[in-house]
């Protein structure tokens, strides 16, 4: 990632809930036809692209299927593997690095679901939103993406400009959830 740093002031720590800002890594939005996304997944070493609203790991990269013709890709600091960029250079697609635009958090704690319920209309119970599921939603008034990475853990992404707003909203929601 570039020189844009993630401020520790965006961290939230309340009884039963923590939101830890993510540092490093790179993010890419890939749009293309089904065959293009399938080919990209194969270039990552996968047998197929993830199903709609699902995630798949490939080494230090994670592919998140947010729409029929879109993958959101989170990588380590090195970025996309050479096999992927080589493949994408041979087919029509739109690949945009959005690392500067995005900010992410790891969310966890026993009050996690109650905190998220105050921010988003989605049902975050595991039976409705299982591990590996990902989707876009609103958090208060901020458009974002949420991905369940574990039974009691989520990854949340929003545009960087929404970071202070969402951090404040999570703090207030976590304070309410602790009561």
Residue pairs with C-beta under 8 A, 6 or more apart in sequence:
1 23
1 24
1 25
1 26
1 77
1 99
1 100
2 99
2 100
4 100
4 160
5 23
6 21
6 22
6 23
6 103
7 21
7 163
8 21
9 164
9 167
10 19
10 21
10 103
10 105
10 163
10 164
10 167
11 18
11 19
11 20
11 21
11 167
12 18
12 19
12 105
12 167
12 170
12 171
12 174
13 19
14 111
14 171
14 174
14 175
14 177
14 178
15 111
15 174
15 178
16 109
16 110
16 111
16 112
16 174
16 177
16 178
17 107
17 108
17 109
17 110
17 111
17 112
17 115
17 170
17 174
17 177
17 178
18 107
18 108
18 109
19 105
19 106
19 107
19 156
19 167
19 170
19 174
20 105
20 106
21 103
21 104
21 105
22 103
22 104
22 105
22 106
22 155
24 76
24 77
25 74
25 75
25 76
25 77
25 99
26 74
26 75
26 76
26 77
26 79
26 80
26 97
26 99
27 72
27 73
27 74
27 75
27 97
27 98
27 99
27 101
27 102
27 157
28 72
28 73
28 75
28 79
28 80
28 95
28 96
28 97
28 98
28 99
29 70
29 71
29 72
29 73
29 94
29 95
29 96
29 98
30 37
30 40
30 70
30 71
30 72
30 73
30 88
30 93
30 94
30 95
31 69
31 70
31 71
31 93
31 94
31 95
32 40
32 69
32 91
32 92
32 93
32 94
33 69
33 92
34 49
34 68
34 69
35 91
36 88
36 91
36 92
36 93
37 49
37 69
37 71
38 48
38 49
39 87
39 91
40 49
40 71
40 84
40 87
40 88
40 93
41 47
41 48
41 49
41 50
41 56
41 58
41 63
41 71
42 48
42 87
43 81
43 83
43 84
43 86
43 87
43 88
44 58
44 59
44 61
44 63
44 81
44 83
44 84
45 58
45 59
45 83
46 56
46 58
46 63
49 56
49 63
49 65
49 71
50 56
50 63
50 64
50 65
50 71
51 65
52 65
52 67
52 68
53 65
53 66
53 133
53 134
53 135
54 64
54 65
54 132
54 133
54 134
55 62
55 63
55 64
55 65
55 132
55 133
55 134
55 147
56 62
56 63
57 63
59 81
60 75
60 76
60 78
61 73
61 74
61 75
61 76
61 80
61 81
62 73
62 74
62 75
63 71
63 72
63 73
64 71
64 72
64 73
64 74
64 134
64 145
64 147
65 71
65 134
66 72
66 134
66 135
66 136
66 145
72 134
72 145
73 80
79 97
88 95
100 160
101 159
101 160
102 157
102 158
102 159
102 160
103 157
103 158
103 159
103 160
103 162
103 163
104 155
104 156
104 157
105 155
105 156
105 170
106 149
106 153
106 154
106 155
107 115
107 116
107 153
107 154
107 155
107 156
107 170
108 150
108 152
108 153
108 154
109 115
109 152
109 174
110 152
111 174
111 177
111 178
112 124
112 152
112 153
112 154
113 124
113 125
114 173
114 177
115 170
115 173
115 174
115 177
116 122
116 124
116 146
116 154
116 173
117 124
118 173
118 176
118 177
119 139
119 140
119 166
119 169
119 170
119 173
120 137
120 138
120 139
120 146
121 137
121 138
122 128
122 129
122 135
122 137
122 146
123 129
124 148
124 154
126 148
126 151
129 148
130 148
131 148
131 149
131 150
131 151
132 148
133 147
133 148
134 145
134 146
134 147
134 148
135 145
135 146
136 143
136 144
136 145
137 143
137 144
137 145
137 146
138 144
139 146
139 156
139 158
139 166
139 169
140 165
140 166
140 169
141 165
142 158
142 159
142 162
142 165
142 166
142 169
143 158
143 159
143 162
144 156
144 157
144 158
144 159
144 162
144 166
145 156
145 157
145 158
146 154
146 155
146 156
146 157
147 154
147 155
147 156
147 157
148 154
149 155
156 166
158 166
